Amino acid sequence: MFTKLPQTLRSVGWLPEASNMNRSHVLQSSPRFGYALGQSRDGRKLVRPGSQCSRGWTTNKAAQLPVLARAVQSGRHGTKSKTVERSMGRTMKALNRPSKEARFRLAATTSTVEQEGENKPSVDNQVEVEVITVNKMQCELMRWPTSSANNRQILVLPGNPGIVEYYRDFCAALWEQNGREVEVVGLGLLGHAGQRLYPAFATWTMHDQVVHVNKYIEEHCADKQVDALGHSIGAYFALEALRALPGRVRTVVGIYPYLTNNPRSADQNMSKFLVNIKPLTQLIAVLAEAIGRMPEGVRNLLMQGVTDDFGMDPYSADLTCRVMTRYSAYNNMTFMGRGELNDLEPPPDYAFLREAASKVHLVYCRDDFWAPLWVKEEMEQKVPGLATYLDAEHGHMFCCQEIASVDIAAMVNKIIE
C-alpha cells in the first residue's frame, strides 16, 4: 500500500441552480446504483429506493434546488517533509491538483464503502497496454474490444498527465456497463507514457496533441462513429476533433473540462508561475528520473507524500511511483502544462460551441479551479442549448479512485445513450 486514505467525511450535497434548468442538471452518484439526473418535470420528490445510499431531490419551475448535505467531521493526515518529496509534490500540484475539499470528499467516498464492506466495484480491468503508431509516432493505448457488429467506439482522452493507465478502471466500467457491446479505447498522449517510446525525450505541444488525436481517428477509426470523452484538457482535444472531423465524432463529453484559464484562481496563477520557470521544471524532471532509478522501496517512500496528498487508491499510487519518476513523462507533463496555461486565455471559442452545441455535453464538479462553476454559468449564458451537468460528489482527479471511476462511467453512459 503506497497511500493511506484519510478516514474523514466531508459535506456532500446539492448546489443551488438558478439558471438554464432546461439543459442544466445536477447529478447524484451512488456506488451501487450509478447516477440519476436531478431534474423533475413536475416538482415531485424523487427518491431512489432500495439503497442505504438513497437520497431525494426536488426541483420546481423557479429552478431552485435545495441543499441536501451529510453530516461530517474532517481531519488531515500529515506527510513527510523530505526535500525531494516536497519539491516534486509542489510541482505536480501545480498541474493537476484538486482542491483540498474535493480530495477529501473523493477519499471519503472510497473509505466509507470499504468500511461498510459491500459492493466495492468490480470491473474487468486486466487489459495490457499496447504501443501503436499514429502519424509515425508511438503512443500507448488500452483497448476493450467487442465481438458485436456495433460500429461505435468510445474514445477516452486523458487530462494532464496523459498517462492512459490512470483511466483503466474508468474505461473498464464504461465497457462493462455497455454490456461489452461497444469498443472502448483509452488513447495515451504523445510523450506521456510509462515506457520509452519513439522519438525518445521529445516534448510535444498542445497543437501536436490535437493533431495526434485527429490522426488516430483518421487512421484507426475509419469505419467507426466515435464518442469522444475528454477529461480536463482532454475535453479540449475532443472538441478540436469534433471541429476537424464532424462526420466521425458523434458526441463529445467533457468531464471537468479545462477549456479556458481561470484568472480568478490564485492556485492556477501560482501554477502558471511555477511551470514557466523552465530550469525548475527541468531540474525536478531530472530528480524524478533519479528517484525512479532507486530501489523500489526507497522510491515508493520518497513518493508517498505526493500520492497521499492526491488521495490516490493503491493502483494509481503505484502507477505514479512507476511512471512519474521517468524524465520523459514528467518533462512532458510540465511542458504541456506550460502550453495550457499560456495558450488557453479566456474566453473559449463560443462561436464553435454554439455551432456544435447539439453534440456537446460538459460535466462540472465543485471546488475545481481548472473547470470552475463560474465558467459553467457563463457557458450556459453564452451558448443556449448547451447541455451542462453538475457532479455533486467527486473531484477533478476522479480517475485515481476506482469508486469514482465507476460512478462517473455510469453518469457518462447515461449522457451518451
C-alpha positions in Angstrom: 0.0 0.0 0.0 1.6 3.3 -1.1 -1.2 5.6 0.0 -3.1 6.0 3.2 -6.6 7.4 2.7 -7.7 9.8 5.4 -10.6 8.4 7.4 -12.7 11.5 7.0 -16.1 12.6 5.8 -16.8 15.9 4.1 -20.0 17.6 3.3 -21.6 16.4 0.1 -24.7 18.0 -1.2 -26.6 19.8 -3.9 -25.6 23.3 -5.1 -28.5 25.7 -5.9 -29.0 26.0 -9.6 -30.8 29.2 -10.7 -30.3 29.3 -14.5 -30.8 27.2 -17.6 -32.6 24.3 -15.9 -33.9 23.1 -19.3 -30.5 21.8 -20.1 -28.5 22.0 -16.9 -28.7 19.1 -14.5 -27.5 18.2 -11.1 -26.1 14.7 -10.9 -26.1 12.4 -7.9 -23.9 9.4 -7.6 -24.2 6.1 -5.8 -21.5 3.4 -5.9 -24.3 0.9 -6.0 -26.8 2.4 -8.5 -24.8 5.0 -10.6 -26.2 8.4 -11.5 -29.6 9.9 -11.8 -30.4 13.3 -13.3 -31.6 15.6 -10.6 -34.3 17.2 -12.6 -38.1 16.6 -12.1 -40.7 17.6 -14.7 -43.4 18.3 -12.2 -41.5 19.2 -9.0 -42.2 15.9 -7.3 -39.7 14.5 -4.8 -37.8 11.6 -6.4 -36.2 9.0 -4.1 -34.1 6.1 -5.4 -35.5 3.1 -3.4 -33.7 0.1 -2.0 -30.3 1.5 -1.0 -28.8 3.0 2.0 -27.2 5.5 -0.3 -30.7 6.6 -1.4 -31.4 10.3 -1.4 -34.0 12.6 -2.8 -34.0 15.8 -4.7 -36.7 18.4 -5.6 -36.9 20.8 -8.4 -39.5 23.4 -9.4 -40.1 25.9 -12.1 -38.3 28.5 -10.2 -35.2 26.3 -10.7 -34.0 26.5 -7.2 -32.6 23.3 -5.8 -32.3 22.8 -2.0 -29.0 21.8 -0.5 -29.0 18.3 0.8 -25.9 17.6 2.9 -24.5 14.8 5.0 -23.1 15.4 8.5 -19.3 15.5 8.6 -16.2 15.5 10.6 -12.9 16.2 8.9 -9.3 15.7 9.6 -5.9 15.7 7.8 -3.1 13.3 7.9 0.4 14.6 7.8 3.1 13.9 5.2 6.8 13.5 5.5 8.9 16.6 5.0 11.7 15.2 2.8 13.2 17.9 0.5 12.8 15.9 -2.8 9.3 14.7 -1.9 8.2 18.3 -1.1 9.7 19.6 -4.4 8.1 17.0 -6.5 4.8 17.4 -4.7 4.6 21.1 -5.2 5.3 20.9 -9.0 2.8 18.1 -9.5 0.2 20.1 -7.6 0.9 23.0 -10.0 -0.6 21.0 -12.9 -3.5 18.9 -11.9 -4.4 19.3 -8.2 -8.0 19.3 -7.0 -8.9 21.4 -4.0 -8.5 20.1 -0.5 -12.2 19.7 0.0 -12.6 17.8 -3.3 -9.7 15.4 -2.4 -11.1 14.7 1.0 -14.6 14.1 -0.4 -13.2 11.7 -3.0 -11.2 9.8 -0.5 -14.1 9.6 1.9 -16.4 8.0 -0.7 -14.0 5.1 -1.1 -13.2 4.7 2.5 -16.8 4.7 3.5 -17.8 2.0 1.1 -14.8 -0.1 2.1 -15.7 0.2 5.8 -19.3 -0.9 5.0 -17.8 -3.9 3.2 -20.3 -4.1 0.4 -20.4 -3.6 -3.3 -16.9 -2.4 -4.0 -16.9 -2.1 -7.8 -15.5 -5.0 -9.7 -14.7 -4.4 -13.4 -12.6 -6.3 -15.9 -9.6 -4.0 -15.9 -7.0 -6.6 -16.7 -6.0 -5.2 -20.1 -2.5 -4.8 -21.3 -1.1 -1.5 -22.5 -0.4 -1.6 -26.2 2.1 0.5 -28.2 0.7 1.7 -31.5 1.9 4.1 -34.2 -0.1 7.2 -35.0 1.1 9.5 -37.7 4.5 7.8 -37.5 4.8 8.5 -33.8 4.4 5.9 -31.0 2.0 6.2 -28.1 0.3 3.9 -25.6 -3.2 2.6 -25.9 -5.6 0.4 -23.8 -8.4 -1.4 -25.7 -11.6 -3.2 -24.5 -12.8 -4.9 -27.7 -16.2 -6.1 -28.7 -17.3 -9.0 -30.9 -20.6 -7.4 -31.8 -21.2 -5.6 -35.2 -21.5 -2.3 -33.4 -19.6 0.4 -35.3 -19.3 2.8 -32.3 -16.1 3.4 -30.3 -15.9 5.2 -27.0 -12.6 7.1 -27.1 -11.2 8.3 -23.7 -8.8 11.2 -23.9 -6.7 11.8 -20.7 -6.0 15.0 -19.0 -2.5 16.0 -18.0 -0.5 13.9 -17.4 -1.8 12.0 -20.4 -1.0 8.5 -19.0 -3.8 6.3 -20.2 -3.3 3.8 -17.4 -4.8 6.2 -14.9 -8.1 5.6 -16.8 -8.0 1.8 -16.6 -11.0 1.5 -14.2 -13.0 4.2 -15.9 -12.6 2.6 -19.3 -13.3 -0.9 -18.0 -16.5 0.4 -16.3 -17.7 2.0 -19.5 -17.2 -1.3 -21.3 -18.9 -3.4 -18.7 -21.9 -1.0 -18.3 -22.4 -1.2 -22.1 -22.7 -5.0 -21.9 -19.3 -5.3 -23.6 -21.0 -4.5 -26.9 -19.2 -1.2 -27.5 -15.5 -0.9 -28.1 -13.7 1.3 -25.5 -10.3 2.7 -26.2 -8.1 4.9 -23.9 -5.6 6.8 -26.0 -2.3 8.0 -24.4 -0.9 11.4 -25.3 2.4 11.7 -27.1 5.4 11.6 -24.7 3.1 10.7 -21.8 4.0 7.0 -21.3 5.3 4.5 -18.8 8.0 3.4 -21.2 10.4 5.0 -23.6 8.8 5.4 -27.0 10.0 6.8 -30.3 11.1 9.5 -30.5 12.7 9.4 -27.1 13.0 12.6 -24.9 10.9 14.7 -27.3 8.4 17.2 -26.0 5.0 17.8 -27.6 2.9 21.0 -27.8 -0.8 21.3 -27.4 -1.1 21.6 -31.2 0.9 18.3 -31.6 -1.6 16.6 -29.3 -4.6 17.9 -31.2 -3.0 16.5 -34.4 -2.3 13.2 -32.7 -5.9 12.7 -31.6 -7.2 13.7 -35.0 -4.8 11.4 -36.8 -5.7 8.5 -34.5 -9.4 8.9 -35.5 -8.5 9.1 -39.2 -6.1 6.2 -39.2 -7.7 3.8 -36.7 -11.4 4.6 -36.7 -12.2 4.7 -40.4 -15.4 2.7 -40.1 -16.5 3.8 -36.7 -18.6 6.6 -35.1 -16.6 8.0 -32.2 -18.0 9.1 -28.8 -15.1 11.3 -27.6 -14.8 11.6 -23.8 -12.2 14.1 -22.7 -11.1 14.7 -19.1 -9.7 18.1 -18.2 -7.5 19.2 -21.1 -8.7 16.1 -22.9 -12.0 17.8 -23.3 -10.2 20.5 -25.4 -8.7 17.8 -27.6 -12.1 16.1 -28.0 -13.7 19.4 -29.1 -10.9 20.0 -31.6 -11.5 16.5 -33.0 -15.2 17.4 -33.4 -14.2 20.6 -35.2 -11.9 18.8 -37.6 -13.9 15.6 -38.1 -17.6 16.4 -37.6 -18.6 13.3 -39.6 -16.6 10.9 -37.5 -17.2 12.3 -34.0 -20.8 11.5 -32.8 -20.7 13.0 -29.3 -18.3 14.9 -27.1 -18.5 14.7 -23.3 -16.1 17.0 -21.4 -15.5 15.7 -17.9 -14.5 18.6 -15.7 -13.3 20.3 -18.9 -10.4 22.6 -18.9 -11.2 24.9 -21.8 -10.0 28.3 -20.6 -7.8 29.7 -17.9 -9.3 30.8 -14.6 -7.7 34.2 -13.7 -9.8 34.3 -10.5 -7.9 31.4 -9.0 -4.7 32.1 -7.0 -3.8 28.4 -7.3 -3.9 28.5 -11.0 -2.0 31.7 -11.2 0.7 30.1 -9.0 0.7 27.1 -11.3 1.3 29.3 -14.3 4.2 31.0 -12.5 5.9 27.7 -11.5 5.7 25.9 -14.8 7.1 28.9 -16.6 10.3 28.6 -14.5 11.9 26.2 -17.1 15.1 25.5 -15.1 13.0 24.4 -12.1 10.8 22.0 -14.1 13.9 20.6 -15.8 15.7 20.1 -12.5 12.7 18.3 -11.0 12.3 16.1 -14.1 16.0 15.0 -13.6 15.3 14.4 -9.9 12.2 12.4 -10.8 14.4 10.2 -13.1 16.9 9.8 -10.3 14.2 8.7 -7.8 12.9 6.2 -10.5 16.3 4.5 -10.6 16.4 3.9 -6.9 15.3 0.6 -5.3 11.6 0.2 -5.3 11.1 0.6 -1.6 13.1 3.8 -1.4 11.3 5.2 -4.5 7.9 4.5 -3.1 8.8 6.0 0.3 10.0 9.2 -1.4 6.9 9.4 -3.5 4.4 8.6 -0.6 3.8 12.3 0.2 2.8 13.0 -3.3 0.4 10.0 -3.7 -1.1 10.6 -0.2 -1.7 14.3 -0.9 -3.7 13.4 -4.1 -5.8 10.8 -2.3 -4.9 8.1 -4.8 -6.0 4.5 -4.5 -3.2 1.8 -4.3 -3.2 1.1 -8.1 -2.9 4.8 -9.0 -0.3 5.4 -6.3 1.8 2.5 -7.7 1.4 3.8 -11.2 2.5 7.3 -10.1 5.6 5.8 -8.5 6.5 3.9 -11.6 5.6 6.3 -14.4 6.0 9.8 -13.0 9.6 9.0 -12.0 10.6 9.0 -15.6 12.2 12.1 -17.1 10.2 12.0 -20.3 6.8 11.6 -18.7 7.4 14.3 -16.1 9.0 16.7 -18.5 6.1 16.3 -21.0 3.6 16.9 -18.1 5.2 20.2 -17.2 5.8 21.2 -20.9 2.2 20.6 -21.9 1.0 22.3 -18.6 3.0 25.4 -19.7 1.3 25.4 -23.0 -2.2 25.1 -21.4 -1.7 27.9 -19.0 -0.1 30.2 -21.6 -2.4 29.5 -24.5 -5.9 29.0 -23.1 -6.7 32.6 -22.3 -10.4 33.4 -21.9 -12.9 33.4 -23.5 -13.3 29.9 -25.0 -14.5 29.7 -28.6 -18.2 30.3 -28.0 -18.9 30.6 -31.7 -17.8 27.0 -32.3 -19.6 25.8 -29.2 -22.9 27.4 -30.4 -22.4 25.6 -33.7 -21.7 22.2 -32.1 -24.0 22.5 -29.1 -26.2 19.6 -30.0 -23.2 17.2 -29.8 -21.5 18.6 -26.7 -22.1 17.8 -23.1 -20.0 19.3 -20.3 -19.8 18.0 -16.8 -18.5 20.1 -13.9 -17.8 19.5 -10.3 -17.4 21.7 -7.2 -14.1 23.0 -5.9 -12.3 22.7 -9.2 -10.1 25.6 -10.3 -9.4 24.0 -13.7 -13.1 23.9 -14.6 -14.8 26.4 -12.2 -18.5 26.8 -11.8 -18.4 30.4 -13.0 -17.2 29.1 -16.4 -20.2 26.7 -16.4 -22.6 29.5 -15.7 -21.0 31.7 -18.4 -21.2 28.8 -20.9 -24.9 28.4 -20.2 -25.5 32.1 -20.8 -23.3 32.4 -24.0 -24.3 29.0 -25.6 -28.1 28.4 -25.4 -28.9 24.8 -25.7 -25.5 23.5 -24.5 -26.0 20.6 -22.1 -24.2 21.1 -18.8 -24.2 19.0 -15.7 -23.0 19.3 -12.1 -21.5 16.3 -10.4 -22.0 16.9 -6.7 -19.9 14.0 -5.4 -16.4 13.7 -6.9 -13.4 15.9 -7.7 -11.1 16.7 -10.6 -8.9 13.6 -10.2 -11.7 11.0 -10.2 -9.6 8.7 -12.4 -7.3 8.0 -9.4 -10.1 6.3 -7.4 -11.9 3.1 -8.6 -15.2 4.1 -6.9 -15.2 7.5 -8.5 -14.3 6.0 -11.9 -17.2 3.6 -11.8 -19.6 6.3 -10.8 -18.5 8.8 -13.5 -18.7 6.0 -16.1 -22.3 5.3 -15.2 -23.1 9.0 -15.5 -21.4 9.4 -18.9 -23.1 6.3 -20.2 -26.5 7.9 -19.3 -25.5 11.0 -21.2 -24.4 9.3 -24.4 -27.3 6.9 -24.6 
